[in-house]
Amino acid sequence: MEPIKRRKFIDLSIKAAGAVTFASLVGSSLDVFALDKENAGAFAFSQIPLPYAYNALEPAIDAMTMEIHYTKHHATYVKNVNDAIKAENLTYKNELEFFSYASKLSAKARNNAGGVWNHNFFWECMHPGPATKPTGKLKAAIDKSFGSLANLKDEFGKAALGQFGSGWAWLTVEDGKLKIGSTPNQDNPLMDNVLFRGTPLLALDVWEHAYYLKYQNKRADYINAWWDIVNWEKVAQRML
């Protein structure tokens, strides 16, 4: 199936505390808000168009998993968070402000907002393989922080495998240093009340719905296969 036709999103240029511009780091994955044309000034979360066909990431991720993940799970998060925004009269201006007040949000608003943003970010972390290797500034940062790409993969894999239950593994940058950690459920490092914080560069979804149809309970096999489709070029753009 062909990727969904791209809609126009509003470019939001925002800054983390003391960090570089988020829009330059994560590109369109931050464009998760669109104006409600029938209610000027209101905002809503949106899915980014999937950057590839459902079967484009095979054999690492099968077409059925990708289609269900995008059209069912991700789409449901969009509906639920927008319902919560309307019901709770939330008036945050952008996603960074929204997540900066995650501790003040209802469980429905927080969990589903994270579900939308995390998946928008995740889709762009991947592209049809085989993956290339990091170069330039990204490679230098990896070597400085972890010693080698192999060490990064090992540490990232431990974070992904060690996340009990559902959640995410992350590569982030903070004060020029790369860090690896994980968050539970649909939390992300932008939220004010999570233990692992920073500017996201790379993420892996370790909810079972992301891999169970193909890998069943073998999360480690899913993690290992995923490296073949990592979009290092996108990660490098987020370093700028």
Summary of the structure (lengths in Angstrom):
residues: 240
radius of gyration: 17.0
end to end distance: 32.9
largest distance: 52.4
contacts: 762
relative contact order: 0.16
helix: 46%
strand: 14%
